Amino acid sequence: MPGSNLVKAEWVQARLEAGEEIVIADVRFSPKDALHGRSAYERGHLPGAVFVDLKADLADPAREHGGRSPLPAPERLARTLGGLGIGKSSTVVVYEDGNGPAAARLWWVLKYAGADRVHVLDGGYDAWVAAGLLVTREQPAPEPREFVPAVRPELLAGVDEVRASSEGRRTGTALVDSRDARQYAGLEAPFDPVAGHIPGAVNYFWKDVLNEAGSWKSPQQLRDRFAELGASDEIIVYCGSGISATPNVLALKEAGFTNVKLYAGSWSDWISYEENRVATGDEDQA
């Protein structure tokens, strides 16, 4: 198995040709079209791939707190994953159209739930097709497995930890805002009622972990990208709802950072507490 969380289309194809047991998960998604993922999957997908609905399977309904895309309860998540034929020991490859937050979210959720052998297909479906590899419309009937969750709380940060870090009571922690510069600066809030960022957070737009061709940058390029975070004992990453932060989490892991946490509720959770302060401006952009 590769040491990286990322794999190329040729690596996946070689395992399929060798008859290795591998679960391929299609998590294509568009925030502008709720039916995009399912429709794209039905038009064509990687051989043997199962479909995962980002919003229905990887998030619970929004409540007063927890953000716009709360994590599913471990028991519900285990039922979903087991029903897709995924066990904790399964080798899983996840993909979407290209490289984006949906595949990284599924990668992170699987890691959080206790799975170890999880990879993201670099370039996703588009890279697979560009390589001239087979796609199919045949939908598999996966054999259900028992997925006993072994939640890793060390991968998750809650609002209290974030608040302590923002207020300087939790030293050695870096807060990373993964949204674009305009959202970070408070110039716009396309999905939330309040604009701005968590005080003390630095801005690392998640799309900057990709190169001009849309592929993931190399580990060295990612180390250079996050060099200013090198002195941090802990890094907490957030975005608007805990989805587009996950590419930064994956990138930080590829760069060699070990103590990286996702603030799953993210900005939409932060602003649900009236007592939480809000900062604006571009004081800390990277």
Summary of the structure (lengths in Angstrom):
residues: 286
radius of gyration: 18.5
end to end distance: 33.2
largest distance: 56.5
contacts: 935
relative contact order: 0.16
helix: 34%
strand: 15%
